[in-house]
Amino acid sequence: MESPSTNRTALVQNWHEIDWRLANDKVLKLQQLILEAFRMEKMSEVKRLQNDLTRSFSARALAVRRVTSNAGKNTPGPDDVLW
């Protein structure tokens, strides 16, 4: 859960400055909290935590990293066209 005062977008000036271990830990912690709230059937908390996760800088940075480092990005699709 990143509050506006700890918003990493204001602090990170370069892609290479991101602490990936910390980002991964934050996302994992949020995912664990979502699972815990779901198991306790607290759906309003699940929804709030899911919203926190989707707006989290850490989650977005990890998603971009995963997409841009995908080794399959150079594989043509079913129409044999590489975009």
PESUL-V723362 format. One record per residue. RES is the residue in one letter. SS is DSSP state (a for helix, b for strand, c for the rest). NEAR is the number of other C-alpha atoms within 10 Angstrom. D_LAST is the distance of its C-alpha to the last C-alpha in whole Angstrom. Layout:
BEGIN
res:RES ss:SS near:NEAR d_last:D_LAST
res:RES ss:SS near:NEAR d_last:D_LAST
END
This chain:
BEGIN
res:M ss:c near:17 d_last:36
res:E ss:c near:14 d_last:35
res:S ss:c near:9 d_last:38
res:P ss:a near:9 d_last:37
res:S ss:a near:7 d_last:40
res:T ss:a near:10 d_last:37
res:N ss:c near:14 d_last:34
res:R ss:a near:16 d_last:32
res:T ss:a near:14 d_last:30
res:A ss:a near:9 d_last:33
res:L ss:a near:10 d_last:34
res:V ss:c near:12 d_last:30
res:Q ss:c near:10 d_last:30
res:N ss:c near:8 d_last:27
res:W ss:a near:9 d_last:24
res:H ss:a near:8 d_last:26
res:E ss:a near:9 d_last:29
res:I ss:c near:17 d_last:28
res:D ss:c near:11 d_last:31
res:W ss:a near:14 d_last:28
res:R ss:a near:8 d_last:31
res:L ss:a near:11 d_last:33
res:A ss:a near:19 d_last:30
res:N ss:a near:14 d_last:30
res:D ss:a near:12 d_last:33
res:K ss:a near:19 d_last:33
res:V ss:a near:21 d_last:30
res:L ss:a near:14 d_last:32
res:K ss:a near:14 d_last:36
res:L ss:a near:18 d_last:34
res:Q ss:a near:16 d_last:33
res:Q ss:a near:12 d_last:36
res:L ss:a near:16 d_last:38
res:I ss:a near:21 d_last:36
res:L ss:a near:14 d_last:37
res:E ss:a near:14 d_last:41
res:A ss:a near:17 d_last:41
res:F ss:a near:15 d_last:40
res:R ss:a near:11 d_last:42
res:M ss:c near:11 d_last:45
res:E ss:c near:11 d_last:44
res:K ss:c near:12 d_last:43
res:M ss:a near:13 d_last:41
res:S ss:a near:11 d_last:41
res:E ss:a near:16 d_last:40
res:V ss:a near:20 d_last:37
res:K ss:a near:14 d_last:36
res:R ss:a near:11 d_last:37
res:L ss:a near:19 d_last:35
res:Q ss:a near:16 d_last:32
res:N ss:a near:12 d_last:32
res:D ss:a near:17 d_last:33
res:L ss:a near:22 d_last:30
res:T ss:a near:12 d_last:27
res:R ss:a near:13 d_last:29
res:S ss:c near:21 d_last:29
res:F ss:a near:19 d_last:28
res:S ss:a near:24 d_last:28
res:A ss:a near:19 d_last:26
res:R ss:a near:15 d_last:23
res:A ss:a near:16 d_last:23
res:L ss:a near:16 d_last:23
res:A ss:a near:12 d_last:20
res:V ss:a near:11 d_last:18
res:R ss:a near:13 d_last:19
res:R ss:a near:11 d_last:18
res:V ss:a near:11 d_last:14
res:T ss:a near:11 d_last:14
res:S ss:c near:10 d_last:16
res:N ss:c near:10 d_last:14
res:A ss:a near:9 d_last:14
res:G ss:a near:9 d_last:12
res:K ss:a near:12 d_last:9
res:N ss:a near:9 d_last:8
res:T ss:c near:11 d_last:9
res:P ss:c near:11 d_last:8
res:G ss:c near:10 d_last:9
res:P ss:c near:7 d_last:12
res:D ss:c near:6 d_last:11
res:D ss:c near:8 d_last:10
res:V ss:c near:8 d_last:6
res:L ss:c near:10 d_last:4
res:W ss:c near:8 d_last:0
END
